[in-house]
Amino acid sequence: SSGINAEYGEIKGRINRYMSEENSIARRVVTDHRIHCCIYFLSPFAYGLRPVDIEFLRSSCRLVNVIPVIAKVDTMTTQECKKLKNKILEDCEKHDIILFNPDMFDLPDNITLPPYSVIGGDTKVYDDDGTLRIGRQYPWGFAEVHNEGHCDYVTLHDILLKSCIEDLIEYTDSTLYENYRTAHLRSLDLNSSIDLSLSIIASPTSEKERLIQEKQFELERLRRHLDQIRRMSEKEPIIEVMSCSDRDSILSSASSNRSGEMKEPETEPIPETTI
């Protein structure tokens, strides 16, 4: 449980750090520290989600794109794996856990949806035609990593490194981060005069809408900065500005006093005496 809390704290801390740099008045180049994807491994020996899994996924799914992955799927039959996937989806729906959904993006219709299953192995086997296969060797057969009939490693690899890498970043920035920022500002009650409903965003459906949303975010940030500056100026003490004539009279008086203090006192002459 401590490890789960540490991971959640890392995800949230990176978001807060990015938000702090973005909202600073004297900001320069903002470095993106946010985590855009979390691969969460599930035990193949548990029937569905464990309480610790539910706690972490429910709290982090609104901060980062979560992709659940069933590990060591070579210890299960094909039917057992399919049954476990359905149970995980039921638990996610029951506990309001939002998983990364490739259907939101422009991907092939036949792509496999999460949760995914993977096999770990480093055994290399060469077929008669010289084809290399990597996986895990058992007395009853060979579990192959890159065989889509054995696991979903190929699909997961393509999503993370090919087809969805930019979509993950964009969805984090346009939806997950903006929703978190809006909730954070509402909790602080710093922007009661600003309509924060603009920050609850769905995925942009066109390039034009995305540009409009970016302009709206920029205007909100500018209004927030001006509001903070106005608030700070109201709290500063009022300094009275004296007129030029008063300033000159004070300076001349101080100068005369200083010259009087520096002048040596006159001594009376000593009378001459005759011996």
Helices and strands as residue ranges (DSSP letters): H 2-23, E 37-42, H 51-60, E 65-70, G 73-75, H 78-94, G 102-104, E 116-117, E 123-126, E 132-138, E 141-144, H 153-158, I 159-163, H 165-171, I 172-176, H 177-188, G 196-199, H 207-235, H 244-262
